[in-house]
């Protein structure tokens, strides 16, 4: 074999190796993207659950009469925010 043929063969082997590495990295990247999406979904569900539990605690505290004045004001502020959000949703549905 001439040196040119040997060099060409080495280049082809390196190219094959790079293609294998590329495919491996592509698979790994896909897996990581799927894991990230799952983690984001879990995080969103956790945030929603925290929000729900916070609302329940506020309602229970209000019903039990254990809220301080500052807690009552914060509760009213959040309640007004929910009402505004509901009003916006109703307006969007009405359009």
C-alpha distances in whole Angstrom, upper triangle without the diagonal:
4,7,8,6,7,10,11,10,12,15,15,16,18,20,21,22,24,25,27,28,30,31,33,34,36,37,39,40,42,43,45,46,48,49,50,52,54,55,56,58,60,61,63,64,65,67,69,70,71,73,75,76,77,79,80,81,83,85,86,87,89,91,92,93,91,89,90,91,88,86,88,88,84,84,86,84,81,83,84,80,80,82,81,78,79,81,78,77,80,80,76,77,80,78
4,5,5,6,9,10,11,12,14,15,17,18,20,21,23,24,26,27,29,30,32,33,35,36,38,39,40,42,44,45,46,48,50,51,53,54,55,57,59,60,61,63,65,66,67,69,70,71,73,75,76,77,79,81,82,83,85,86,87,89,91,92,93,91,90,90,91,88,86,88,87,84,84,86,83,81,83,84,80,79,82,81,77,79,81,78,76,80,79,76,77,80,78
4,5,5,6,8,10,10,12,14,15,16,18,20,21,22,24,26,27,28,30,31,33,34,36,37,38,40,42,43,44,46,48,48,50,52,53,54,57,58,59,60,63,63,64,67,68,69,71,73,74,75,77,78,79,81,83,84,85,87,89,89,91,88,87,88,88,85,83,86,85,81,82,83,81,78,81,81,77,77,80,78,75,77,79,76,74,78,77,74,75,78,76
4,5,5,6,9,10,10,12,14,15,16,18,20,21,22,24,26,26,28,30,31,32,35,36,37,39,41,41,43,45,46,47,49,51,52,53,55,56,57,59,61,62,63,65,67,67,69,71,72,73,75,77,78,79,81,83,84,85,87,88,89,87,86,86,87,83,82,84,83,79,80,82,79,76,79,79,75,75,78,76,73,75,77,73,72,75,75,71,73,75,73
4,5,5,6,9,10,10,12,14,15,16,18,20,21,23,24,25,27,29,30,31,33,35,36,37,39,40,42,44,45,46,48,50,51,52,54,55,56,58,60,61,62,64,66,67,68,70,71,72,74,76,77,79,81,82,83,85,86,87,89,87,85,86,87,83,82,84,83,79,80,81,79,76,78,79,75,75,77,76,72,74,76,73,71,75,74,71,72,75,73
4,5,5,6,9,10,10,12,14,15,16,18,20,21,23,24,26,27,28,30,32,33,34,36,38,39,40,42,43,44,46,48,49,50,53,54,55,57,58,59,61,63,64,65,67,69,70,71,73,74,75,77,79,80,81,83,85,86,87,85,83,84,85,82,80,82,81,78,78,80,77,75,77,78,74,74,76,75,72,74,75,72,71,74,74,70,72,75,73
4,5,5,6,9,10,10,12,14,15,16,18,20,21,22,24,26,27,28,30,31,32,34,36,37,38,40,42,42,44,46,47,48,51,52,53,54,57,57,58,61,62,63,65,67,68,69,71,72,73,75,77,78,79,81,83,84,85,83,81,82,82,79,77,80,79,75,76,78,75,72,75,75,71,71,74,72,69,71,73,70,68,72,72,68,69,72,70
4,5,5,6,9,10,10,12,14,15,16,18,20,21,22,24,25,27,29,30,31,33,35,36,37,39,40,41,43,45,46,47,49,51,52,53,55,56,57,59,61,62,63,65,67,68,70,71,72,74,76,77,78,80,82,83,84,82,80,81,82,78,77,79,78,74,75,76,74,71,73,74,70,70,72,71,67,69,71,68,67,70,70,66,67,70,68
4,5,5,6,9,10,11,12,14,15,17,18,20,21,23,24,26,27,29,30,32,33,35,36,38,39,40,42,44,45,46,48,50,51,52,54,55,57,59,60,61,63,64,66,67,69,70,71,73,75,76,77,79,81,82,83,81,80,80,81,78,76,78,77,74,74,76,73,71,73,74,70,69,72,71,67,69,71,68,66,70,70,66,67,70,68
4,5,5,6,8,10,10,12,14,15,16,18,20,21,22,24,26,27,28,30,32,33,34,36,37,38,40,42,43,44,46,48,49,50,52,53,55,57,58,59,61,63,64,65,67,68,69,71,73,74,75,77,79,79,81,79,77,78,79,75,74,76,75,71,72,74,71,69,71,72,68,68,70,69,66,68,70,67,65,68,68,65,66,69,67
4,5,5,6,9,10,10,12,14,15,16,18,20,21,22,24,25,26,28,30,31,32,34,36,37,38,40,41,42,45,46,47,49,51,52,53,55,56,57,59,61,62,63,65,67,67,69,71,72,73,75,77,78,79,77,75,76,77,73,72,74,73,69,70,72,69,66,69,69,65,65,68,66,63,65,67,64,62,66,66,62,63,66,64
4,5,5,6,9,10,10,12,14,15,16,18,20,21,23,24,25,27,29,30,31,33,35,36,37,39,40,42,43,45,46,48,50,51,52,54,55,56,58,60,61,62,64,66,67,68,70,71,73,74,76,77,78,77,75,76,77,73,72,74,73,69,69,71,69,66,68,69,65,64,67,66,62,64,66,63,61,65,65,61,62,65,63
4,5,5,6,9,10,11,12,14,15,17,18,20,21,23,24,26,27,29,30,32,33,34,36,38,39,40,42,44,45,47,48,49,51,53,54,55,57,59,60,61,63,64,65,67,69,70,71,73,75,76,77,75,74,75,76,72,70,73,72,68,68,71,68,65,67,68,64,64,67,65,62,64,66,63,61,65,65,61,62,65,64
4,5,5,6,9,10,10,12,14,15,16,18,20,21,22,24,26,27,28,30,31,32,34,36,37,38,40,42,42,44,46,47,48,51,52,53,55,56,57,59,61,62,63,65,67,68,69,71,73,73,75,73,71,72,73,69,68,70,69,65,66,68,65,63,65,66,62,61,64,63,60,62,64,61,59,63,63,59,60,63,62
4,5,5,6,9,10,10,12,14,15,16,18,20,21,22,24,25,27,29,30,31,33,35,36,37,39,40,41,43,45,46,47,49,51,52,53,55,56,57,59,61,62,64,65,67,68,70,71,72,74,72,70,71,72,68,67,69,68,64,65,66,64,61,63,64,60,60,62,61,58,60,61,58,57,60,60,57,58,61,59
4,5,5,6,9,10,11,12,14,15,17,18,20,21,23,24,26,27,29,30,32,33,35,36,38,39,40,42,44,45,46,48,50,51,53,54,55,57,59,60,61,63,65,66,67,69,70,71,73,71,70,71,72,68,66,69,68,64,64,66,64,61,63,64,60,59,62,61,57,59,61,58,57,60,60,56,57,60,59
4,5,5,6,9,10,11,12,14,16,17,18,20,21,22,24,26,27,28,30,32,33,34,36,38,39,41,42,43,45,47,48,49,51,52,53,55,57,58,59,61,63,64,65,67,69,69,71,69,68,69,70,66,64,67,66,62,62,65,62,59,61,62,59,58,61,60,56,58,60,58,56,59,60,56,57,60,59
4,5,5,6,9,10,10,12,14,15,16,18,20,21,22,24,25,26,28,30,31,32,34,36,37,38,40,41,42,45,46,47,49,50,52,53,55,56,57,59,61,62,63,65,67,68,69,67,65,66,67,64,62,64,63,60,60,62,59,57,59,60,56,55,58,57,54,56,58,55,53,57,57,53,54,58,56
4,5,5,6,9,10,10,12,14,15,16,18,20,21,23,24,25,27,29,30,31,33,35,36,37,39,40,42,43,45,46,48,49,51,52,54,55,56,58,60,61,62,64,66,67,68,66,65,66,67,64,62,64,63,59,59,61,59,56,58,59,55,54,57,56,52,54,56,53,52,55,55,51,52,56,54
4,5,5,6,9,10,11,12,14,15,17,18,20,21,23,24,26,27,29,30,32,33,34,36,38,39,41,42,44,45,47,48,49,51,53,54,55,57,59,60,61,63,64,65,67,65,64,65,66,63,61,63,62,59,59,61,58,55,57,58,55,54,57,56,52,54,56,53,52,55,55,52,53,56,54
4,5,5,6,9,10,10,12,14,15,16,18,20,21,22,24,26,27,28,30,31,32,34,36,37,38,40,42,43,44,46,47,49,51,52,53,55,57,58,59,61,62,63,65,63,61,62,63,60,58,60,60,56,56,58,56,53,55,56,53,52,55,54,50,52,55,52,50,53,54,51,51,55,53
4,5,5,6,9,10,10,12,14,15,16,18,20,21,22,24,25,27,29,30,31,33,35,36,37,39,40,41,43,45,46,47,49,51,52,53,55,56,58,59,61,62,64,62,60,61,62,59,57,59,58,54,55,57,54,51,53,54,50,50,53,51,48,50,52,49,47,51,51,48,49,52,50
4,5,5,6,9,10,11,12,14,15,17,18,20,21,23,24,26,27,29,30,32,33,35,36,38,39,41,42,44,45,46,48,50,51,53,54,55,57,59,60,61,63,61,60,61,62,59,57,58,58,54,54,56,54,51,53,54,50,49,52,51,47,49,51,48,46,50,50,47,47,51,49
4,5,5,6,9,10,11,12,14,16,17,18,20,21,22,24,26,27,28,30,32,33,35,36,37,39,41,42,43,45,47,48,49,51,53,54,55,57,58,59,61,59,58,59,60,57,55,57,57,53,53,55,53,50,52,53,49,48,51,50,47,49,51,48,46,50,50,47,48,51,50
4,5,5,6,9,10,10,12,14,15,16,18,20,21,22,24,25,26,28,30,31,32,34,36,37,38,40,41,43,45,46,47,49,51,52,53,55,56,57,59,57,55,57,58,54,52,54,54,50,50,52,50,47,49,50,47,46,49,48,44,46,49,46,44,48,48,45,46,49,48
4,5,5,6,9,10,11,12,14,15,17,18,20,21,23,24,25,27,29,30,31,33,35,36,37,39,40,42,44,45,46,48,50,51,52,54,55,57,58,56,55,56,57,54,52,54,53,49,49,51,49,46,48,49,45,44,47,46,42,44,46,44,42,45,46,42,43,46,45
4,5,5,6,9,10,11,12,14,15,17,18,20,21,23,24,26,27,29,30,32,33,35,36,38,39,41,42,44,45,47,48,49,51,53,54,55,57,55,54,55,56,53,51,53,53,49,49,51,48,45,47,48,45,44,47,46,42,44,46,44,42,45,46,42,43,46,45
4,5,5,6,9,10,10,12,14,15,16,18,20,21,22,24,26,27,28,30,31,33,34,36,37,38,41,42,43,45,46,47,49,51,52,53,55,53,52,53,54,51,49,51,50,47,47,49,47,44,46,47,43,42,46,45,41,43,45,43,41,45,45,42,43,46,46
4,5,5,6,9,10,10,12,14,15,16,18,20,21,22,24,25,27,29,30,31,33,35,36,37,39,40,42,43,45,46,47,49,51,52,53,51,50,51,52,49,47,49,48,44,45,47,44,41,43,44,41,40,43,42,39,40,43,40,38,42,42,39,40,44,43
4,5,5,6,9,10,11,12,14,15,17,18,20,21,23,24,26,27,29,30,32,33,35,36,38,39,41,42,44,45,46,48,50,51,52,51,49,51,52,49,46,48,48,44,44,46,44,40,42,43,40,39,42,41,37,39,41,38,37,40,41,37,38,41,40
4,5,5,6,9,10,11,12,14,15,17,18,20,21,22,24,26,27,28,30,32,33,34,36,37,39,41,42,43,45,47,48,49,51,49,48,49,51,48,45,47,47,43,43,45,43,40,41,43,39,38,41,41,37,39,41,39,37,40,41,38,39,42,42
4,5,5,6,9,10,10,12,14,15,16,18,20,21,22,24,25,27,28,30,31,32,34,36,37,39,40,41,43,45,46,47,49,47,46,47,48,45,43,45,44,41,40,43,41,37,39,41,37,36,40,39,35,37,40,37,36,39,40,37,38,42,41
4,5,5,6,9,10,10,12,14,15,16,18,20,21,23,24,26,27,29,30,31,33,35,36,37,39,40,42,43,45,46,48,46,45,46,47,44,41,43,43,39,39,41,39,35,37,39,35,34,37,36,33,34,37,34,33,36,37,34,35,38,37
4,5,5,6,9,10,11,12,14,15,17,18,20,21,23,24,26,27,29,30,32,33,35,36,38,39,40,42,43,45,46,45,44,45,46,44,41,43,42,39,38,40,38,35,37,38,35,33,36,36,32,34,36,34,32,35,36,33,34,37,37
4,5,5,6,9,10,11,12,14,15,16,18,20,21,22,24,26,27,28,30,31,33,34,36,37,38,40,42,43,44,43,42,43,44,42,39,41,41,37,37,39,37,34,36,37,34,33,36,36,32,34,37,34,33,36,37,34,35,39,38
4,5,5,6,9,10,10,12,14,15,16,18,20,21,22,24,25,27,29,30,31,33,35,36,37,39,40,42,43,41,40,41,42,39,37,39,38,35,34,37,35,31,33,35,31,30,34,33,30,31,34,32,30,34,35,32,33,37,36
4,5,5,6,9,10,11,12,14,15,17,18,20,21,23,24,26,27,29,30,32,33,35,36,38,39,40,42,41,39,41,42,39,36,38,37,34,33,35,33,30,32,33,30,28,31,31,27,29,32,29,27,31,32,29,30,33,33
4,5,5,6,9,10,11,12,14,15,16,18,20,21,22,24,26,27,28,30,32,33,34,36,37,39,40,39,38,40,41,38,35,37,37,33,33,35,33,30,31,33,30,28,32,31,28,29,32,30,28,31,33,30,31,34,34
4,5,5,6,9,10,10,12,14,15,16,18,20,21,22,24,26,27,28,30,31,32,34,36,37,38,37,36,37,38,36,33,35,35,31,31,33,31,28,30,32,29,27,31,31,27,29,32,30,28,32,33,31,32,35,35
4,5,5,6,9,10,10,12,14,15,16,18,20,21,23,24,26,27,29,30,31,33,35,36,37,36,34,36,37,34,31,33,33,29,29,31,29,25,27,29,25,24,28,27,24,26,29,27,25,29,30,27,28,32,32
4,5,5,6,9,10,11,12,14,15,17,18,20,21,23,24,26,27,29,30,32,33,34,36,35,34,35,36,34,31,32,32,29,28,30,28,25,26,28,25,23,26,26,23,24,27,25,23,27,28,26,26,30,30
4,5,5,6,9,10,10,12,14,15,16,18,20,21,22,24,26,27,28,30,31,32,34,33,32,34,35,32,30,31,32,28,27,30,28,25,26,28,25,24,27,27,24,25,29,27,25,29,31,28,29,32,33
4,5,5,6,9,10,10,12,14,15,16,18,20,21,22,24,25,27,28,30,31,33,31,30,31,32,30,27,29,29,25,25,27,26,22,24,26,23,22,25,26,22,24,27,26,24,28,30,28,28,32,32
4,5,5,6,9,10,11,12,14,15,17,18,20,21,23,24,26,27,29,30,32,30,29,30,31,29,26,27,27,24,23,25,23,20,22,23,20,19,22,22,19,20,24,22,21,24,26,24,25,28,29
4,5,5,6,9,10,10,12,14,15,16,18,20,21,22,24,26,27,28,30,29,28,30,31,29,26,27,28,24,23,25,24,20,21,24,21,19,22,23,20,21,24,23,21,24,27,25,25,29,30
4,5,5,6,9,10,10,12,14,15,16,18,20,21,22,24,25,27,28,27,26,28,29,27,24,25,26,22,21,24,23,19,21,24,21,19,23,24,21,22,26,25,23,26,29,27,28,31,32
4,5,5,6,9,10,10,12,14,15,16,18,20,21,23,24,26,27,25,24,26,27,24,21,23,23,19,19,21,20,16,18,20,17,16,20,21,18,19,23,22,21,24,26,25,26,29,30
4,5,5,6,9,10,11,12,14,15,17,18,20,21,23,24,26,25,23,25,26,24,21,22,23,19,18,20,19,15,16,19,16,14,18,19,16,17,20,20,18,21,24,22,23,26,27
4,5,5,6,8,10,10,12,14,15,16,18,20,21,22,24,23,22,25,26,24,21,22,23,20,18,21,20,16,17,20,18,16,20,21,18,19,23,23,21,24,26,25,26,29,31
4,5,5,6,9,10,10,12,14,15,16,18,20,21,22,21,20,22,23,21,18,19,20,17,16,19,18,15,16,19,17,16,19,21,18,20,23,23,22,25,27,27,27,30,32
4,5,5,6,9,10,11,12,14,15,17,18,20,21,20,18,20,21,19,16,17,18,14,13,16,15,11,13,15,13,12,16,17,15,16,19,20,19,21,24,23,24,27,29
4,5,5,6,9,10,11,12,14,15,16,18,20,19,18,21,22,21,17,18,19,16,14,16,16,13,13,16,15,12,16,18,16,16,20,20,19,21,24,24,24,27,29
4,5,5,6,9,10,10,12,14,15,16,18,17,16,19,21,19,16,17,19,16,14,17,17,14,15,18,17,15,18,20,19,19,23,24,22,25,27,27,27,30,32
4,5,5,6,9,10,11,12,14,15,16,15,14,16,18,16,12,14,15,12,10,14,14,11,12,15,14,13,17,19,17,18,22,22,22,24,27,27,27,30,32
4,5,5,6,9,10,11,12,14,15,15,13,16,17,16,12,13,14,12,9,12,12,9,9,13,12,11,14,16,15,16,19,20,19,21,24,25,25,27,30
4,5,5,6,9,10,10,12,14,14,13,17,18,18,14,14,16,14,11,14,15,13,12,16,16,14,16,19,18,18,21,23,22,24,27,27,27,30,32
4,5,5,6,8,10,10,12,11,11,14,16,15,11,12,15,13,10,14,15,13,13,17,17,16,18,21,20,21,24,25,25,27,29,30,30,33,35
4,5,5,6,9,10,10,10,8,11,13,12,9,9,11,10,7,10,12,10,10,14,14,13,16,18,18,19,22,23,23,25,27,28,29,31,33
4,5,5,6,9,10,10,10,13,15,15,11,10,13,12,9,11,13,11,10,14,15,14,15,18,18,18,21,23,23,24,27,28,28,30,33
4,5,5,6,8,9,10,13,15,16,12,12,15,14,11,14,17,15,14,18,19,17,19,22,22,22,25,27,26,27,30,31,31,33,36
4,5,5,6,5,6,10,12,13,9,9,13,12,10,13,15,14,14,17,19,18,20,23,23,23,26,28,28,29,32,33,33,35,38
4,5,5,6,6,9,11,12,9,8,11,11,9,11,14,13,12,15,17,17,18,21,22,21,24,26,26,27,30,31,32,33,36
4,5,8,9,13,14,16,13,11,15,15,12,14,17,16,15,18,20,19,19,23,23,23,25,28,28,28,31,33,32,34,37
4,5,8,12,14,16,13,12,16,16,14,16,19,18,17,21,23,22,23,26,27,26,28,31,31,32,34,36,36,37,40
4,6,9,11,13,11,10,14,15,13,14,18,18,17,20,22,21,22,25,26,26,28,31,31,32,34,36,36,38,41
4,7,10,12,9,10,13,14,12,15,17,17,17,20,22,22,23,26,27,27,29,32,32,33,36,37,38,39,42
4,7,8,6,6,10,10,9,12,14,14,15,17,19,19,21,23,24,25,27,29,30,31,33,35,35,37,39
4,5,5,6,9,10,10,12,14,15,16,18,20,21,22,24,26,27,28,30,31,33,34,36,37,39,41
4,5,5,6,9,10,10,12,14,15,16,18,20,21,23,24,26,27,29,30,31,33,35,36,37,39
4,5,5,6,9,10,11,12,14,15,17,18,20,21,23,24,26,27,29,30,32,33,35,36,38
4,5,5,6,9,10,11,12,14,15,16,18,20,21,22,24,26,27,28,30,32,33,34,36
4,5,5,6,9,10,10,12,14,15,16,18,20,21,22,24,26,27,28,30,31,33,35
4,5,5,6,9,10,10,12,14,15,16,18,20,21,23,24,26,27,29,30,31,33
4,5,5,6,9,10,11,12,14,15,17,18,20,21,23,24,26,27,29,30,32
4,5,5,6,9,10,11,12,14,15,16,18,20,21,22,24,26,27,28,31
4,5,5,6,8,10,10,12,14,15,16,18,20,21,22,24,26,27,29
4,5,5,6,9,10,11,12,14,15,17,19,20,21,23,25,26,27
4,5,5,6,9,10,11,12,14,15,17,18,20,21,23,24,26
4,5,5,6,9,10,11,12,14,15,16,18,20,21,23,25
4,5,5,6,9,10,10,12,14,15,16,18,20,21,23
4,5,5,6,9,10,11,12,14,15,17,18,20,21
4,5,5,6,9,10,11,12,14,15,16,18,20
4,5,5,6,9,10,10,12,14,15,16,19
4,5,5,6,9,10,10,12,14,15,17
4,5,5,6,9,10,11,12,14,16
4,5,5,6,9,10,11,12,14
4,5,5,6,9,10,10,13
4,5,5,6,9,10,11
4,5,5,6,9,10
4,5,5,6,9
4,5,5,6
4,5,5
4,6
4
